[in-house]
Amino acid sequence: MQGLKYEPMLKLKFRRMEIGMTQVDLAQKCNVTSKQISLYERGRCFPRRQTLNLLAHALGCKVQDII
């Protein structure tokens, strides 16, 4: 049985790419691994509220803009 899948966070990926940031760059700014960023973007897991806030801050946007 496969694990639970979430809706991919495509807005997160598009925003990250729009400002020219790599998954590694974003991960470093948010104190997570680049693998975690990849999992969020592919919908394999969903970040906690605190991580969502860090992601939005690192991307210069609101949480609503990336979910």
WOQUI-V802634 format. One record per residue. N is the residue number from 1. RES is the residue in one letter. NEAR is the number of other ideal C-beta (glycine too) atoms within 8 Angstrom. D_FIRST is the distance of its C-alpha to the first C-alpha in Angstrom with 2 decimals. Layout:
[[N | RES | NEAR | D_FIRST] [N | RES | NEAR | D_FIRST]]
//
This chain:
[[1 | M | 2 | 0.00] [2 | Q | 3 | 3.79] [3 | G | 5 | 6.65] [4 | L | 3 | 9.31] [5 | K | 6 | 11.69] [6 | Y | 9 | 15.39] [7 | E | 4 | 18.25] [8 | P | 8 | 19.52] [9 | M | 13 | 22.73] [10 | L | 7 | 24.82] [11 | K | 9 | 27.97] [12 | L | 13 | 27.48] [13 | K | 10 | 27.27] [14 | F | 8 | 30.23] [15 | R | 12 | 32.33] [16 | R | 14 | 31.70] [17 | M | 8 | 32.71] [18 | E | 6 | 35.59] [19 | I | 8 | 37.24] [20 | G | 4 | 36.62] [21 | M | 9 | 34.37] [22 | T | 7 | 31.79] [23 | Q | 10 | 28.46] [24 | V | 7 | 30.24] [25 | D | 8 | 33.18] [26 | L | 15 | 31.15] [27 | A | 12 | 29.11] [28 | Q | 7 | 32.40] [29 | K | 8 | 33.93] [30 | C | 11 | 31.08] [31 | N | 5 | 30.57] [32 | V | 8 | 26.95] [33 | T | 6 | 25.64] [34 | S | 10 | 25.56] [35 | K | 6 | 21.89] [36 | Q | 11 | 21.40] [37 | I | 14 | 23.47] [38 | S | 9 | 21.40] [39 | L | 9 | 18.15] [40 | Y | 14 | 20.12] [41 | E | 13 | 21.53] [42 | R | 7 | 18.28] [43 | G | 9 | 16.61] [44 | R | 8 | 14.01] [45 | C | 7 | 15.83] [46 | F | 5 | 18.98] [47 | P | 10 | 22.17] [48 | R | 5 | 24.00] [49 | R | 6 | 27.27] [50 | Q | 6 | 29.42] [51 | T | 10 | 27.62] [52 | L | 12 | 27.95] [53 | N | 9 | 31.63] [54 | L | 11 | 32.00] [55 | L | 15 | 30.35] [56 | A | 12 | 32.67] [57 | H | 7 | 35.66] [58 | A | 10 | 35.01] [59 | L | 14 | 34.76] [60 | G | 5 | 37.83] [61 | C | 7 | 36.33] [62 | K | 6 | 35.04] [63 | V | 9 | 31.47] [64 | Q | 5 | 31.59] [65 | D | 9 | 32.34] [66 | I | 14 | 29.06] [67 | I | 7 | 26.48]]
//
